Amino acid sequence: MRRSLTLLSSWSLLFLRLDIQFVYLIQLMKSDGQVFKSEIHFCETIAEKLGYKKGVVAELSSRIYSDPTITADRNMLMERAHKFIK
């Protein structure tokens, strides 16, 4: 039983890390001040591969700033993202 609990914790950390990387991906998309449809489509494809609905990109994008010195509350972003899990 303990081993499966450790495995579950490891998987949870892995997915959390992917979520954080996804937030950075959206920030990168916005970093040049221009967002192209191809960038949005790419982020939506990544979102779906992570188990989210495509709408998560629009939701997070509206709350993530292109300037990396302006930071949004990461916990709030994750809460909003998890509402889009398939």
Residue frames as a rotation matrix with the C-alpha (Angstrom) as fourth column:
MET 1
0.570 0.822 0.000 0.00
0.822 -0.570 0.000 0.00
0.000 0.000 -1.000 0.00
ARG 2
0.449 -0.460 -0.766 2.76
0.189 -0.789 0.584 2.45
-0.873 -0.407 -0.267 0.90
ARG 3
-0.605 -0.730 0.319 4.54
0.444 0.023 0.896 1.89
-0.661 0.683 0.310 -2.41
SER 4
-0.176 0.612 0.771 1.42
0.954 -0.087 0.287 2.78
0.243 0.786 -0.569 -4.43
LEU 5
0.776 0.422 -0.470 0.96
0.561 -0.802 0.206 5.92
-0.290 -0.423 -0.859 -2.33
THR 6
-0.031 -0.880 -0.474 4.54
0.139 -0.474 0.870 6.96
-0.990 -0.039 0.137 -3.12
LEU 7
-0.670 -0.169 0.723 3.96
0.700 0.179 0.691 6.27
-0.246 0.969 -0.002 -6.80
LEU 8
0.364 0.882 0.301 0.79
0.916 -0.397 0.056 8.35
0.169 0.255 -0.952 -6.76
SER 9
0.642 -0.181 -0.745 2.67
0.279 -0.850 0.447 11.24
-0.714 -0.495 -0.496 -5.10
SER 10
-0.480 -0.876 0.040 5.39
0.290 -0.116 0.950 11.03
-0.828 0.468 0.310 -7.74
TRP 11
-0.421 0.402 0.813 2.81
0.899 0.066 0.433 11.15
0.121 0.913 -0.389 -10.54
SER 12
0.665 0.698 -0.265 1.07
0.735 -0.674 0.071 14.11
-0.129 -0.242 -0.962 -8.90
LEU 13
0.220 -0.681 -0.698 4.34
0.119 -0.692 0.712 16.03
-0.968 -0.240 -0.071 -8.80
LEU 14
-0.690 -0.466 0.554 4.97
0.558 0.146 0.817 15.20
-0.462 0.872 0.159 -12.44
PHE 15
0.007 0.782 0.623 1.59
0.956 -0.188 0.226 16.58
0.294 0.594 -0.749 -13.50
LEU 16
0.711 0.183 -0.679 2.00
0.474 -0.837 0.271 19.67
-0.519 -0.515 -0.682 -11.35
ARG 17
-0.284 -0.907 -0.312 5.29
0.189 -0.372 0.909 20.35
-0.940 0.199 0.277 -13.08
LEU 18
-0.631 0.121 0.767 3.62
0.776 0.125 0.618 19.96
-0.021 0.985 -0.172 -16.49
ASP 19
0.509 0.860 -0.026 0.92
0.860 -0.508 0.049 22.42
0.029 -0.048 -0.998 -15.42
ILE 20
0.446 -0.426 -0.787 3.54
0.200 -0.810 0.552 24.97
-0.872 -0.404 -0.276 -14.46
GLN 21
-0.667 -0.710 0.224 5.35
0.340 -0.023 0.940 24.44
-0.663 0.703 0.257 -17.75
PHE 22
-0.176 0.702 0.690 2.06
0.976 0.034 0.215 24.97
0.128 0.711 -0.692 -19.57
VAL 23
0.736 0.391 -0.553 1.63
0.524 -0.846 0.100 28.35
-0.428 -0.363 -0.827 -17.84
TYR 24
-0.087 -0.863 -0.497 5.11
0.002 -0.499 0.867 29.33
-0.996 0.075 0.045 -19.02
LEU 25
-0.622 -0.080 0.779 4.22
0.724 0.321 0.611 28.21
-0.299 0.944 -0.142 -22.55
ILE 26
0.433 0.847 0.307 1.26
0.895 -0.444 -0.040 30.59
0.102 0.292 -0.951 -22.62
GLN 27
0.632 -0.289 -0.719 3.44
0.150 -0.865 0.479 33.38
-0.761 -0.410 -0.503 -21.24
LEU 28
-0.496 -0.853 0.164 5.98
0.268 0.029 0.963 32.67
-0.826 0.522 0.214 -23.98
MET 29
-0.187 0.536 0.823 3.20
0.982 0.120 0.145 32.84
-0.021 0.836 -0.548 -26.59
LYS 30
0.785 0.618 0.041 2.38
0.615 -0.786 0.067 36.36
0.074 -0.027 -0.997 -25.39
SER 31
0.247 -0.769 -0.589 5.94
0.694 -0.284 0.662 37.57
-0.676 -0.572 0.464 -24.80
ASP 32
-0.722 -0.582 0.374 6.40
0.668 -0.446 0.595 39.38
-0.180 0.680 0.711 -28.13
GLY 33
-0.618 0.542 -0.570 3.12
-0.212 -0.812 -0.543 41.25
-0.757 -0.215 0.617 -27.82
GLN 34
-0.213 0.548 -0.809 1.63
-0.966 0.006 0.259 39.43
0.147 0.836 0.528 -30.81
VAL 35
-0.400 0.170 0.901 -0.37
-0.289 0.909 -0.300 36.24
-0.870 -0.380 -0.315 -30.60
PHE 36
-0.588 0.118 -0.800 -0.81
-0.798 0.076 0.598 34.30
0.131 0.990 0.050 -33.83
LYS 37
0.507 0.862 -0.002 -3.50
-0.860 0.506 0.073 31.73
0.064 -0.035 0.997 -34.50
SER 38
0.346 -0.451 -0.823 -0.81
-0.163 0.835 -0.526 29.12
0.924 0.316 0.216 -35.03
GLU 39
-0.747 -0.618 0.244 0.51
-0.304 -0.009 -0.953 29.79
0.591 -0.786 -0.181 -31.49
ILE 40
-0.208 0.773 0.599 -2.97
-0.962 -0.051 -0.269 29.49
-0.177 -0.632 0.754 -30.02
HIS 41
0.666 0.455 -0.591 -3.57
-0.617 0.781 -0.093 26.26
0.420 0.427 0.801 -31.93
PHE 42
-0.172 -0.826 -0.536 -0.24
-0.118 0.558 -0.822 24.86
0.978 -0.078 -0.193 -30.69
CYS 43
-0.811 -0.109 0.575 -1.09
-0.557 -0.159 -0.815 25.71
0.180 -0.981 0.069 -27.06
GLU 44
0.210 0.959 0.193 -4.55
-0.970 0.229 -0.085 24.14
-0.126 -0.169 0.978 -27.47
THR 45
0.478 -0.119 -0.870 -2.96
-0.359 0.878 -0.317 20.96
0.801 0.464 0.377 -28.84
ILE 46
-0.644 -0.755 -0.123 -0.60
-0.118 0.256 -0.959 20.80
0.756 -0.604 -0.254 -25.84
ALA 47
-0.505 0.539 0.674 -3.53
-0.861 -0.261 -0.437 21.45
-0.060 -0.801 0.595 -23.49
GLU 48
0.564 0.766 -0.310 -5.47
-0.794 0.605 0.051 18.53
0.226 0.218 0.950 -24.95
LYS 49
0.140 -0.601 -0.787 -2.44
-0.074 0.786 -0.613 16.25
0.987 0.144 0.065 -24.61
LEU 50
-0.869 -0.437 0.232 -2.26
-0.219 -0.081 -0.972 17.25
0.444 -0.896 -0.025 -20.94
GLY 51
-0.637 0.677 -0.369 -5.94
0.751 0.652 -0.101 16.31
0.172 -0.341 -0.924 -20.50
TYR 52
-0.550 0.433 -0.715 -7.53
0.146 -0.793 -0.592 19.76
-0.823 -0.430 0.373 -20.68
LYS 53
0.488 0.711 0.507 -10.23
0.779 -0.092 -0.620 21.18
-0.394 0.697 -0.599 -22.90
LYS 54
-0.161 -0.579 0.799 -9.03
0.892 -0.432 -0.133 23.72
0.422 0.692 0.586 -25.47
GLY 55
0.612 0.559 0.560 -10.80
0.308 -0.820 0.482 26.53
0.729 -0.123 -0.674 -23.61
VAL 56
0.660 -0.426 -0.619 -8.14
0.678 -0.016 0.735 26.46
-0.323 -0.904 0.278 -20.91
VAL 57
-0.361 -0.835 0.415 -5.84
0.931 -0.351 0.104 28.42
0.059 0.424 0.904 -23.23
ALA 58
-0.085 0.416 0.905 -8.24
0.297 -0.857 0.422 31.37
0.951 0.305 -0.051 -23.47
GLU 59
0.862 0.465 -0.200 -8.94
0.292 -0.134 0.947 31.24
0.414 -0.875 -0.251 -19.73
LEU 60
0.417 -0.781 -0.465 -5.29
0.788 0.055 0.614 31.26
-0.454 -0.622 0.638 -18.69
SER 61
-0.353 -0.576 0.738 -4.23
0.886 -0.459 0.066 33.63
0.300 0.677 0.672 -21.44
SER 62
0.357 0.581 0.732 -6.61
0.282 -0.814 0.508 36.27
0.891 0.025 -0.454 -20.13
ARG 63
0.997 0.054 0.055 -4.84
-0.040 -0.240 0.970 36.09
0.065 -0.969 -0.238 -16.75
ILE 64
0.332 -0.942 0.037 -1.20
0.777 0.296 0.555 35.65
-0.534 -0.156 0.831 -17.77
TYR 65
0.796 -0.084 -0.599 0.81
-0.219 -0.963 -0.156 38.71
-0.564 0.256 -0.786 -18.67
SER 66
0.855 -0.507 0.104 3.38
0.277 0.279 -0.919 38.92
0.438 0.815 0.379 -21.45
ASP 67
0.187 -0.796 0.575 5.80
-0.619 -0.550 -0.561 40.76
0.763 -0.251 -0.596 -19.16
PRO 68
0.120 -0.160 -0.980 7.51
0.404 0.910 -0.099 38.15
0.907 -0.384 0.174 -16.96
THR 69
-0.886 -0.453 0.098 8.06
0.117 -0.422 -0.899 40.72
0.449 -0.785 0.427 -14.19
ILE 70
-0.309 0.870 0.385 4.27
-0.946 -0.322 -0.033 40.90
0.095 -0.374 0.922 -13.72
THR 71
-0.937 -0.086 -0.339 3.22
-0.074 0.996 -0.050 37.64
0.342 -0.022 -0.940 -12.15
ALA 72
0.093 0.992 0.083 -0.22
-0.682 0.003 0.731 36.21
0.725 -0.125 0.677 -11.60
ASP 73
-0.044 -0.019 0.999 -1.08
-0.913 0.406 -0.033 34.05
-0.405 -0.914 -0.035 -8.60
ARG 74
-0.699 -0.355 -0.621 0.04
-0.630 0.716 0.300 30.59
0.338 0.601 -0.725 -9.72
ASN 75
-0.887 0.419 0.192 -2.40
0.193 0.715 -0.672 28.82
-0.419 -0.560 -0.715 -7.37
MET 76
-0.025 0.910 -0.414 -5.31
-0.336 -0.398 -0.854 30.77
-0.942 0.118 0.316 -8.84
LEU 77
-0.163 -0.105 -0.981 -4.16
-0.986 -0.016 0.166 29.87
-0.033 0.994 -0.100 -12.35
MET 78
-0.945 -0.237 -0.225 -3.98
-0.246 0.969 0.012 26.18
0.215 0.067 -0.974 -11.45
GLU 79
-0.578 0.807 0.122 -7.46
0.130 0.239 -0.962 26.28
-0.806 -0.540 -0.243 -9.86
ARG 80
0.166 0.639 -0.751 -8.88
-0.694 -0.465 -0.549 27.82
-0.700 0.613 0.366 -13.03
ALA 81
-0.442 -0.426 -0.790 -7.02
-0.874 0.403 0.272 25.35
0.203 0.810 -0.550 -15.25
HIS 82
-0.985 0.006 0.172 -8.29
-0.052 0.942 -0.331 22.34
-0.164 -0.335 -0.928 -13.31
LYS 83
-0.128 0.989 -0.072 -11.88
-0.303 -0.108 -0.947 23.39
-0.945 -0.099 0.313 -14.08
PHE 84
0.313 0.182 -0.932 -11.06
-0.934 -0.116 -0.337 22.53
-0.169 0.976 0.134 -17.72
ILE 85
-0.754 -0.571 0.323 -9.90
-0.523 0.821 0.232 18.96
-0.398 0.006 -0.917 -17.12
LYS 86
-0.362 0.595 -0.717 -11.71
-0.716 0.315 0.623 16.56
0.597 0.739 0.312 -19.44
